[in-house]
Amino acid sequence: MAEKKAFVLRVSPEMLKELEKWAQEDFRSVNGQIEYLLSEALKKRKRAGGKGKE
């Protein structure tokens, strides 16, 4: 597995609460949920022919 890089993400308390709820529903950690959502967004962007196809 590729090495992962840590970084700080600032979100509002309301957004964090919703992410925690969503992650729990999907049986993921909040970090795992955010990673999943970003991965899906990148896949969607590539399928749509968006910039960043490198």
C-alpha distance matrix in Angstrom:
0.0 3.8 6.5 8.7 12.4 15.1 18.4 21.6 22.7 26.4 27.7 31.1 31.7 32.7 29.4 27.4 29.7 29.0 25.2 25.5 27.7 25.6 22.4 24.6 25.9 22.5 21.4 18.7 18.6 20.0 16.8 15.1 18.1 18.2 14.6 15.6 18.9 17.6 15.3 18.4 20.6 18.7 18.8 22.5 23.3 22.0 24.0 27.0 26.9 26.4 25.9 22.6 21.9 20.4
3.8 0.0 3.8 6.3 9.6 12.8 15.9 19.4 20.7 24.4 26.1 29.6 30.7 31.8 28.5 26.7 29.3 28.8 25.0 25.6 28.1 26.0 23.0 25.5 27.0 23.7 22.9 19.8 19.3 20.0 16.5 15.3 18.2 17.5 13.9 15.6 18.3 16.4 14.4 17.9 19.5 17.3 18.0 21.6 21.8 20.6 23.1 25.8 25.3 24.5 23.5 20.0 19.7 17.9
6.5 3.8 0.0 3.8 6.7 9.9 13.2 16.8 18.6 22.3 24.4 27.9 29.0 30.5 27.3 25.3 28.1 28.0 24.3 24.7 27.6 25.9 22.8 25.3 27.3 24.3 23.2 19.9 18.6 19.1 15.4 15.1 18.2 17.1 13.9 16.3 18.9 16.8 15.7 19.4 20.6 18.6 19.9 23.4 23.3 22.6 25.3 27.7 27.2 25.9 24.7 21.2 21.4 19.6
8.7 6.3 3.8 0.0 3.8 6.5 9.8 13.2 14.8 18.6 20.6 24.2 25.2 26.7 23.6 21.6 24.6 24.5 20.8 21.4 24.4 22.9 19.9 22.6 24.7 21.9 21.1 17.5 15.9 15.9 12.1 12.3 15.2 13.7 10.9 13.8 16.1 14.0 13.5 17.3 18.2 16.7 18.5 21.6 21.5 21.4 24.2 26.2 26.1 24.4 23.3 20.0 20.8 19.5
12.4 9.6 6.7 3.8 0.0 3.8 6.6 10.3 12.5 16.2 18.7 22.3 23.7 25.5 22.6 20.7 23.9 24.2 20.7 21.5 24.8 23.5 20.8 23.7 25.9 23.6 22.9 19.1 17.0 16.2 12.5 13.7 16.2 14.0 11.8 15.3 16.8 14.3 14.8 18.5 18.7 17.3 19.8 22.5 21.9 22.2 25.3 26.8 26.5 24.4 22.9 19.7 21.2 19.8
15.1 12.8 9.9 6.5 3.8 0.0 3.8 7.1 9.6 13.1 15.8 19.3 20.5 22.6 19.9 17.8 21.1 21.8 18.4 19.0 22.5 21.7 19.1 21.8 24.4 22.5 21.7 18.0 15.3 14.1 10.6 12.8 15.1 12.8 11.6 15.3 16.5 14.5 15.7 19.2 19.3 18.5 21.2 23.6 23.1 24.0 27.0 28.2 28.3 25.9 24.5 21.7 23.5 22.6
18.4 15.9 13.2 9.8 6.6 3.8 0.0 3.8 6.5 9.9 12.9 16.5 18.1 20.4 17.8 16.1 19.7 20.5 17.5 18.5 22.0 21.4 19.3 22.2 24.7 23.2 22.9 19.1 16.3 14.2 11.2 14.0 15.4 12.5 12.2 16.0 16.3 14.1 16.2 19.3 18.7 18.3 21.4 23.3 22.5 23.8 26.9 27.6 27.7 24.9 23.5 21.0 23.4 22.8
21.6 19.4 16.8 13.2 10.3 7.1 3.8 0.0 3.8 6.5 9.9 13.2 14.9 17.4 15.2 13.5 17.2 18.4 15.8 16.8 20.4 20.2 18.6 21.4 24.0 23.0 22.8 19.2 16.2 13.5 11.4 14.7 15.5 12.5 13.3 17.0 16.7 15.0 17.7 20.4 19.5 19.7 23.0 24.4 23.6 25.5 28.4 28.7 29.1 26.2 25.0 22.9 25.6 25.4
22.7 20.7 18.6 14.8 12.5 9.6 6.5 3.8 0.0 3.8 6.5 10.1 12.1 14.2 11.7 10.5 14.3 15.1 12.8 14.4 17.7 17.4 16.3 19.3 21.6 20.8 21.2 17.7 15.0 11.8 10.3 13.5 13.4 10.2 11.9 15.1 14.2 12.9 16.1 18.3 17.1 17.9 21.2 22.1 21.5 23.8 26.4 26.5 27.3 24.3 23.5 21.9 24.7 25.0
26.4 24.4 22.3 18.6 16.2 13.1 9.9 6.5 3.8 0.0 3.8 6.9 9.3 11.7 9.9 9.3 12.9 14.1 12.7 14.3 17.5 17.7 17.2 19.9 22.2 22.0 22.6 19.5 16.7 13.2 12.7 16.0 15.3 12.4 14.8 17.6 16.1 15.3 18.8 20.5 19.0 20.3 23.6 24.0 23.4 26.0 28.5 28.2 29.2 26.1 25.4 24.2 27.2 27.9
27.7 26.1 24.4 20.6 18.7 15.8 12.9 9.9 6.5 3.8 0.0 3.8 6.5 8.1 6.2 6.3 9.8 10.8 10.0 12.0 14.7 15.0 15.2 17.8 19.7 20.0 20.9 18.3 15.9 12.1 12.7 15.7 14.1 11.6 14.7 16.9 14.9 14.9 18.5 19.5 18.1 20.1 23.1 23.1 22.9 25.8 27.8 27.4 28.8 25.8 25.7 24.9 27.8 28.9
31.1 29.6 27.9 24.2 22.3 19.3 16.5 13.2 10.1 6.9 3.8 0.0 3.8 5.3 5.2 6.3 8.6 10.0 10.6 12.3 14.4 15.3 16.3 18.3 20.1 21.0 22.1 19.9 17.7 14.0 15.3 18.2 16.3 14.3 17.7 19.5 17.3 17.8 21.5 22.1 20.6 23.0 25.9 25.4 25.4 28.5 30.3 29.6 31.3 28.4 28.5 28.0 31.0 32.3
31.7 30.7 29.0 25.2 23.7 20.5 18.1 14.9 12.1 9.3 6.5 3.8 0.0 3.8 5.5 5.1 6.1 8.7 9.8 10.4 12.4 14.2 15.1 16.5 18.5 20.0 20.7 18.8 16.5 13.2 15.2 18.1 16.3 15.1 18.7 20.2 18.5 19.6 23.0 23.5 22.6 25.1 27.7 27.4 27.8 30.9 32.4 32.0 33.9 31.2 31.5 30.9 33.6 34.9
32.7 31.8 30.5 26.7 25.5 22.6 20.4 17.4 14.2 11.7 8.1 5.3 3.8 0.0 3.8 5.4 5.1 6.4 8.7 10.0 10.8 12.5 14.2 15.6 16.9 18.6 19.9 18.6 17.0 13.7 16.2 18.4 15.9 15.1 18.9 19.7 17.6 19.1 22.5 22.4 21.5 24.4 26.7 26.0 26.6 29.9 31.0 30.5 32.7 30.2 30.9 30.7 33.2 34.9
29.4 28.5 27.3 23.6 22.6 19.9 17.8 15.2 11.7 9.9 6.2 5.2 5.5 3.8 0.0 3.8 5.4 5.1 6.1 8.6 9.9 10.5 12.0 14.2 15.4 16.4 18.0 16.2 14.8 11.2 13.4 15.4 12.8 11.6 15.3 16.2 13.9 15.3 18.7 18.7 17.7 20.6 23.0 22.3 23.0 26.2 27.4 27.0 29.1 26.6 27.4 27.0 29.5 31.2
27.4 26.7 25.3 21.6 20.7 17.8 16.1 13.5 10.5 9.3 6.3 6.3 5.1 5.4 3.8 0.0 3.8 5.4 5.0 6.0 8.6 9.8 10.3 12.1 14.2 15.2 15.9 14.0 11.9 8.4 10.8 13.3 11.3 10.4 14.1 15.4 13.9 15.4 18.6 19.1 18.7 21.3 23.6 23.5 24.3 27.2 28.6 28.6 30.6 28.2 28.8 28.0 30.3 31.6
29.7 29.3 28.1 24.6 23.9 21.1 19.7 17.2 14.3 12.9 9.8 8.6 6.1 5.1 5.4 3.8 0.0 3.8 5.5 5.1 6.3 8.7 9.9 10.7 12.5 14.4 15.2 14.1 12.6 9.8 13.0 14.9 12.6 12.8 16.5 17.1 15.8 17.9 20.8 20.9 20.8 23.7 25.6 25.3 26.6 29.5 30.5 30.5 32.9 30.7 31.6 30.9 33.1 34.6
29.0 28.8 28.0 24.5 24.2 21.8 20.5 18.4 15.1 14.1 10.8 10.0 8.7 6.4 5.1 5.4 3.8 0.0 3.8 5.4 5.1 6.1 8.5 9.9 10.6 12.4 14.1 13.2 12.6 9.9 13.0 14.2 11.2 11.6 15.3 15.2 13.4 16.0 18.7 18.2 18.2 21.4 23.0 22.4 23.8 26.8 27.5 27.5 30.1 28.1 29.4 29.0 30.9 32.8
25.2 25.0 24.3 20.8 20.7 18.4 17.5 15.8 12.8 12.7 10.0 10.6 9.8 8.7 6.1 5.0 5.5 3.8 0.0 3.8 5.4 5.0 5.9 8.4 9.8 10.5 11.9 10.2 9.4 6.4 9.3 10.4 7.5 7.9 11.6 11.7 10.5 12.9 15.5 15.5 15.8 18.7 20.3 20.2 21.7 24.4 25.4 25.7 28.1 26.2 27.2 26.4 28.3 29.9
25.5 25.6 24.7 21.4 21.5 19.0 18.5 16.8 14.4 14.3 12.0 12.3 10.4 10.0 8.6 6.0 5.1 5.4 3.8 0.0 3.8 5.5 5.1 6.1 8.7 10.0 10.3 9.0 7.7 5.6 9.3 10.5 8.6 9.9 13.2 13.5 13.1 15.6 17.8 18.1 18.9 21.5 23.0 23.3 24.9 27.4 28.3 29.0 31.3 29.5 30.5 29.5 31.2 32.5
27.7 28.1 27.6 24.4 24.8 22.5 22.0 20.4 17.7 17.5 14.7 14.4 12.4 10.8 9.9 8.6 6.3 5.1 5.4 3.8 0.0 3.8 5.5 5.2 6.3 8.8 9.9 10.0 10.0 8.8 12.5 12.8 10.3 12.2 15.4 14.8 14.2 17.3 19.2 18.7 19.7 22.8 23.8 23.6 25.7 28.2 28.6 29.2 31.9 30.4 31.8 31.1 32.6 34.3
25.6 26.0 25.9 22.9 23.5 21.7 21.4 20.2 17.4 17.7 15.0 15.3 14.2 12.5 10.5 9.8 8.7 6.1 5.0 5.5 3.8 0.0 3.8 5.4 5.1 6.3 8.6 8.5 9.5 8.3 11.5 11.0 7.8 10.1 13.0 11.7 11.0 14.4 16.0 15.2 16.4 19.5 20.3 20.0 22.3 24.8 25.0 25.7 28.5 27.2 28.8 28.1 29.4 31.2
22.4 23.0 22.8 19.9 20.8 19.1 19.3 18.6 16.3 17.2 15.2 16.3 15.1 14.2 12.0 10.3 9.9 8.5 5.9 5.1 5.5 3.8 0.0 3.8 5.4 5.1 6.0 4.9 5.8 5.5 8.6 7.7 5.4 8.5 10.8 9.9 10.4 13.5 14.8 14.7 16.4 19.0 19.8 20.3 22.5 24.5 25.1 26.3 28.7 27.4 28.8 27.6 28.7 30.2
24.6 25.5 25.3 22.6 23.7 21.8 22.2 21.4 19.3 19.9 17.8 18.3 16.5 15.6 14.2 12.1 10.7 9.9 8.4 6.1 5.2 5.4 3.8 0.0 3.8 5.4 4.9 5.9 7.0 8.0 11.3 10.5 9.0 12.2 14.3 13.3 14.1 17.2 18.3 18.1 20.0 22.6 23.1 23.6 26.0 28.0 28.3 29.6 32.2 31.1 32.5 31.3 32.3 33.7
25.9 27.0 27.3 24.7 25.9 24.4 24.7 24.0 21.6 22.2 19.7 20.1 18.5 16.9 15.4 14.2 12.5 10.6 9.8 8.7 6.3 5.1 5.4 3.8 0.0 3.8 5.6 7.7 10.1 10.8 13.9 12.4 10.2 13.5 15.5 13.6 14.0 17.6 18.3 17.4 19.4 22.3 22.3 22.4 25.2 27.2 27.0 28.2 31.1 30.3 32.1 31.3 32.1 33.8
22.5 23.7 24.3 21.9 23.6 22.5 23.2 23.0 20.8 22.0 20.0 21.0 20.0 18.6 16.4 15.2 14.4 12.4 10.5 10.0 8.8 6.3 5.1 5.4 3.8 0.0 3.8 5.5 8.8 10.0 12.2 9.9 8.0 11.6 12.8 10.6 11.6 15.1 15.3 14.5 17.0 19.5 19.3 19.8 22.7 24.4 24.2 25.8 28.5 27.9 29.7 28.6 29.1 30.7
21.4 22.9 23.2 21.1 22.9 21.7 22.9 22.8 21.2 22.6 20.9 22.1 20.7 19.9 18.0 15.9 15.2 14.1 11.9 10.3 9.9 8.6 6.0 4.9 5.6 3.8 0.0 3.8 7.0 9.6 11.6 9.4 8.9 12.7 13.5 11.9 13.8 16.9 16.9 16.8 19.5 21.6 21.5 22.6 25.3 26.7 26.8 28.7 31.2 30.5 32.0 30.5 31.0 32.2
18.7 19.8 19.9 17.5 19.1 18.0 19.1 19.2 17.7 19.5 18.3 19.9 18.8 18.6 16.2 14.0 14.1 13.2 10.2 9.0 10.0 8.5 4.9 5.9 7.7 5.5 3.8 0.0 3.8 6.4 7.9 5.7 5.8 9.4 10.1 9.3 11.4 14.1 14.3 14.9 17.4 19.2 19.6 20.9 23.3 24.7 25.3 27.1 29.3 28.3 29.4 27.8 28.4 29.4
18.6 19.3 18.6 15.9 17.0 15.3 16.3 16.2 15.0 16.7 15.9 17.7 16.5 17.0 14.8 11.9 12.6 12.6 9.4 7.7 10.0 9.5 5.8 7.0 10.1 8.8 7.0 3.8 0.0 3.8 5.3 4.9 6.1 8.6 9.7 10.3 12.2 14.2 15.1 16.3 18.2 19.9 20.9 22.4 24.2 25.7 26.9 28.5 30.4 29.0 29.7 27.8 28.9 29.6
20.0 20.0 19.1 15.9 16.2 14.1 14.2 13.5 11.8 13.2 12.1 14.0 13.2 13.7 11.2 8.4 9.8 9.9 6.4 5.6 8.8 8.3 5.5 8.0 10.8 10.0 9.6 6.4 3.8 0.0 3.8 5.4 5.0 6.2 8.6 9.7 10.5 12.3 14.1 15.3 16.5 18.4 20.0 21.1 22.5 24.5 25.8 27.0 28.9 27.1 27.7 26.1 27.6 28.4
16.8 16.5 15.4 12.1 12.5 10.6 11.2 11.4 10.3 12.7 12.7 15.3 15.2 16.2 13.4 10.8 13.0 13.0 9.3 9.3 12.5 11.5 8.6 11.3 13.9 12.2 11.6 7.9 5.3 3.8 0.0 3.8 5.4 5.2 6.2 8.6 10.0 10.7 12.2 14.3 15.4 16.6 18.4 20.1 21.2 22.7 24.5 25.9 27.3 25.5 25.7 23.7 25.1 25.6
15.1 15.3 15.1 12.3 13.7 12.8 14.0 14.7 13.5 16.0 15.7 18.2 18.1 18.4 15.4 13.3 14.9 14.2 10.4 10.5 12.8 11.0 7.7 10.5 12.4 9.9 9.4 5.7 4.9 5.4 3.8 0.0 3.8 5.5 5.0 6.0 8.6 9.9 10.4 12.2 14.2 15.3 16.4 18.3 19.9 21.1 22.5 24.3 25.9 24.6 25.1 23.1 24.0 24.7
18.1 18.2 18.2 15.2 16.2 15.1 15.4 15.5 13.4 15.3 14.1 16.3 16.3 15.9 12.8 11.3 12.6 11.2 7.5 8.6 10.3 7.8 5.4 9.0 10.2 8.0 8.9 5.8 6.1 5.0 5.4 3.8 0.0 3.8 5.4 5.0 6.1 8.6 9.8 10.6 12.2 14.2 15.4 16.5 18.3 20.1 21.1 22.5 24.5 23.1 24.1 22.6 23.7 24.9
18.2 17.5 17.1 13.7 14.0 12.8 12.5 12.5 10.2 12.4 11.6 14.3 15.1 15.1 11.6 10.4 12.8 11.6 7.9 9.9 12.2 10.1 8.5 12.2 13.5 11.6 12.7 9.4 8.6 6.2 5.2 5.5 3.8 0.0 3.8 5.4 5.1 6.1 8.5 9.9 10.6 12.3 14.3 15.3 16.5 18.5 20.1 21.1 22.8 20.9 21.5 20.0 21.5 22.7
14.6 13.9 13.9 10.9 11.8 11.6 12.2 13.3 11.9 14.8 14.7 17.7 18.7 18.9 15.3 14.1 16.5 15.3 11.6 13.2 15.4 13.0 10.8 14.3 15.5 12.8 13.5 10.1 9.7 8.6 6.2 5.0 5.4 3.8 0.0 3.8 5.5 5.2 6.1 8.6 9.9 10.6 12.3 14.3 15.4 16.7 18.5 20.0 21.4 19.8 20.2 18.1 19.3 20.0
15.6 15.6 16.3 13.8 15.3 15.3 16.0 17.0 15.1 17.6 16.9 19.5 20.2 19.7 16.2 15.4 17.1 15.2 11.7 13.5 14.8 11.7 9.9 13.3 13.6 10.6 11.9 9.3 10.3 9.7 8.6 6.0 5.0 5.4 3.8 0.0 3.8 5.5 5.1 6.2 8.6 9.9 10.6 12.3 14.2 15.5 16.6 18.4 20.2 19.2 20.2 18.6 19.2 20.5
18.9 18.3 18.9 16.1 16.8 16.5 16.3 16.7 14.2 16.1 14.9 17.3 18.5 17.6 13.9 13.9 15.8 13.4 10.5 13.1 14.2 11.0 10.4 14.1 14.0 11.6 13.8 11.4 12.2 10.5 10.0 8.6 6.1 5.1 5.5 3.8 0.0 3.8 5.4 5.2 6.2 8.7 10.0 10.6 12.3 14.4 15.4 16.5 18.6 17.2 18.4 17.4 18.5 20.3
17.6 16.4 16.8 14.0 14.3 14.5 14.1 15.0 12.9 15.3 14.9 17.8 19.6 19.1 15.3 15.4 17.9 16.0 12.9 15.6 17.3 14.4 13.5 17.2 17.6 15.1 16.9 14.1 14.2 12.3 10.7 9.9 8.6 6.1 5.2 5.5 3.8 0.0 3.8 5.5 5.1 6.2 8.7 9.9 10.5 12.4 14.3 15.3 16.7 14.9 15.6 14.1 15.6 17.1
15.3 14.4 15.7 13.5 14.8 15.7 16.2 17.7 16.1 18.8 18.5 21.5 23.0 22.5 18.7 18.6 20.8 18.7 15.5 17.8 19.2 16.0 14.8 18.3 18.3 15.3 16.9 14.3 15.1 14.1 12.2 10.4 9.8 8.5 6.1 5.1 5.4 3.8 0.0 3.8 5.5 5.2 6.3 8.7 9.9 10.8 12.5 14.3 15.6 14.6 15.4 13.6 14.1 15.5
18.4 17.9 19.4 17.3 18.5 19.2 19.3 20.4 18.3 20.5 19.5 22.1 23.5 22.4 18.7 19.1 20.9 18.2 15.5 18.1 18.7 15.2 14.7 18.1 17.4 14.5 16.8 14.9 16.3 15.3 14.3 12.2 10.6 9.9 8.6 6.2 5.2 5.5 3.8 0.0 3.8 5.4 5.1 6.1 8.6 10.0 10.6 12.3 14.4 13.8 15.5 14.6 14.9 17.0
20.6 19.5 20.6 18.2 18.7 19.3 18.7 19.5 17.1 19.0 18.1 20.6 22.6 21.5 17.7 18.7 20.8 18.2 15.8 18.9 19.7 16.4 16.4 20.0 19.4 17.0 19.5 17.4 18.2 16.5 15.4 14.2 12.2 10.6 9.9 8.6 6.2 5.1 5.5 3.8 0.0 3.8 5.5 5.1 6.1 8.7 9.9 10.5 12.5 11.1 12.8 12.3 13.4 15.8
18.7 17.3 18.6 16.7 17.3 18.5 18.3 19.7 17.9 20.3 20.1 23.0 25.1 24.4 20.6 21.3 23.7 21.4 18.7 21.5 22.8 19.5 19.0 22.6 22.3 19.5 21.6 19.2 19.9 18.4 16.6 15.3 14.2 12.3 10.6 9.9 8.7 6.2 5.2 5.4 3.8 0.0 3.8 5.4 5.0 6.2 8.7 9.9 10.8 9.4 10.4 9.2 9.9 12.1
18.8 18.0 19.9 18.5 19.8 21.2 21.4 23.0 21.2 23.6 23.1 25.9 27.7 26.7 23.0 23.6 25.6 23.0 20.3 23.0 23.8 20.3 19.8 23.1 22.3 19.3 21.5 19.6 20.9 20.0 18.4 16.4 15.4 14.3 12.3 10.6 10.0 8.7 6.3 5.1 5.5 3.8 0.0 3.8 5.4 5.2 6.2 8.6 10.0 10.0 11.9 11.0 10.4 12.8
22.5 21.6 23.4 21.6 22.5 23.6 23.3 24.4 22.1 24.0 23.1 25.4 27.4 26.0 22.3 23.5 25.3 22.4 20.2 23.3 23.6 20.0 20.3 23.6 22.4 19.8 22.6 20.9 22.4 21.1 20.1 18.3 16.5 15.3 14.3 12.3 10.6 9.9 8.7 6.1 5.1 5.4 3.8 0.0 3.8 5.5 5.1 6.2 8.7 8.8 11.5 11.8 11.7 14.8
23.3 21.8 23.3 21.5 21.9 23.1 22.5 23.6 21.5 23.4 22.9 25.4 27.8 26.6 23.0 24.3 26.6 23.8 21.7 24.9 25.7 22.3 22.5 26.0 25.2 22.7 25.3 23.3 24.2 22.5 21.2 19.9 18.3 16.5 15.4 14.2 12.3 10.5 9.9 8.6 6.1 5.0 5.4 3.8 0.0 3.8 5.5 5.1 6.4 5.2 7.8 8.4 8.9 12.3
22.0 20.6 22.6 21.4 22.2 24.0 23.8 25.5 23.8 26.0 25.8 28.5 30.9 29.9 26.2 27.2 29.5 26.8 24.4 27.4 28.2 24.8 24.5 28.0 27.2 24.4 26.7 24.7 25.7 24.5 22.7 21.1 20.1 18.5 16.7 15.5 14.4 12.4 10.8 10.0 8.7 6.2 5.2 5.5 3.8 0.0 3.8 5.4 5.1 5.6 7.7 7.6 6.5 9.8
24.0 23.1 25.3 24.2 25.3 27.0 26.9 28.4 26.4 28.5 27.8 30.3 32.4 31.0 27.4 28.6 30.5 27.5 25.4 28.3 28.6 25.0 25.1 28.3 27.0 24.2 26.8 25.3 26.9 25.8 24.5 22.5 21.1 20.1 18.5 16.6 15.4 14.3 12.5 10.6 9.9 8.7 6.2 5.1 5.5 3.8 0.0 3.8 5.4 7.6 10.6 11.2 9.7 13.1
27.0 25.8 27.7 26.2 26.8 28.2 27.6 28.7 26.5 28.2 27.4 29.6 32.0 30.5 27.0 28.6 30.5 27.5 25.7 29.0 29.2 25.7 26.3 29.6 28.2 25.8 28.7 27.1 28.5 27.0 25.9 24.3 22.5 21.1 20.0 18.4 16.5 15.3 14.3 12.3 10.5 9.9 8.6 6.2 5.1 5.4 3.8 0.0 3.8 5.5 9.2 11.1 10.5 14.2
26.9 25.3 27.2 26.1 26.5 28.3 27.7 29.1 27.3 29.2 28.8 31.3 33.9 32.7 29.1 30.6 32.9 30.1 28.1 31.3 31.9 28.5 28.7 32.2 31.1 28.5 31.2 29.3 30.4 28.9 27.3 25.9 24.5 22.8 21.4 20.2 18.6 16.7 15.6 14.4 12.5 10.8 10.0 8.7 6.4 5.1 5.4 3.8 0.0 3.8 6.7 8.7 7.7 11.4
26.4 24.5 25.9 24.4 24.4 25.9 24.9 26.2 24.3 26.1 25.8 28.4 31.2 30.2 26.6 28.2 30.7 28.1 26.2 29.5 30.4 27.2 27.4 31.1 30.3 27.9 30.5 28.3 29.0 27.1 25.5 24.6 23.1 20.9 19.8 19.2 17.2 14.9 14.6 13.8 11.1 9.4 10.0 8.8 5.2 5.6 7.6 5.5 3.8 0.0 3.8 6.4 7.2 10.8
25.9 23.5 24.7 23.3 22.9 24.5 23.5 25.0 23.5 25.4 25.7 28.5 31.5 30.9 27.4 28.8 31.6 29.4 27.2 30.5 31.8 28.8 28.8 32.5 32.1 29.7 32.0 29.4 29.7 27.7 25.7 25.1 24.1 21.5 20.2 20.2 18.4 15.6 15.4 15.5 12.8 10.4 11.9 11.5 7.8 7.7 10.6 9.2 6.7 3.8 0.0 3.8 5.8 8.7
22.6 20.0 21.2 20.0 19.7 21.7 21.0 22.9 21.9 24.2 24.9 28.0 30.9 30.7 27.0 28.0 30.9 29.0 26.4 29.5 31.1 28.1 27.6 31.3 31.3 28.6 30.5 27.8 27.8 26.1 23.7 23.1 22.6 20.0 18.1 18.6 17.4 14.1 13.6 14.6 12.3 9.2 11.0 11.8 8.4 7.6 11.2 11.1 8.7 6.4 3.8 0.0 3.8 5.7
21.9 19.7 21.4 20.8 21.2 23.5 23.4 25.6 24.7 27.2 27.8 31.0 33.6 33.2 29.5 30.3 33.1 30.9 28.3 31.2 32.6 29.4 28.7 32.3 32.1 29.1 31.0 28.4 28.9 27.6 25.1 24.0 23.7 21.5 19.3 19.2 18.5 15.6 14.1 14.9 13.4 9.9 10.4 11.7 8.9 6.5 9.7 10.5 7.7 7.2 5.8 3.8 0.0 3.8
20.4 17.9 19.6 19.5 19.8 22.6 22.8 25.4 25.0 27.9 28.9 32.3 34.9 34.9 31.2 31.6 34.6 32.8 29.9 32.5 34.3 31.2 30.2 33.7 33.8 30.7 32.2 29.4 29.6 28.4 25.6 24.7 24.9 22.7 20.0 20.5 20.3 17.1 15.5 17.0 15.8 12.1 12.8 14.8 12.3 9.8 13.1 14.2 11.4 10.8 8.7 5.7 3.8 0.0
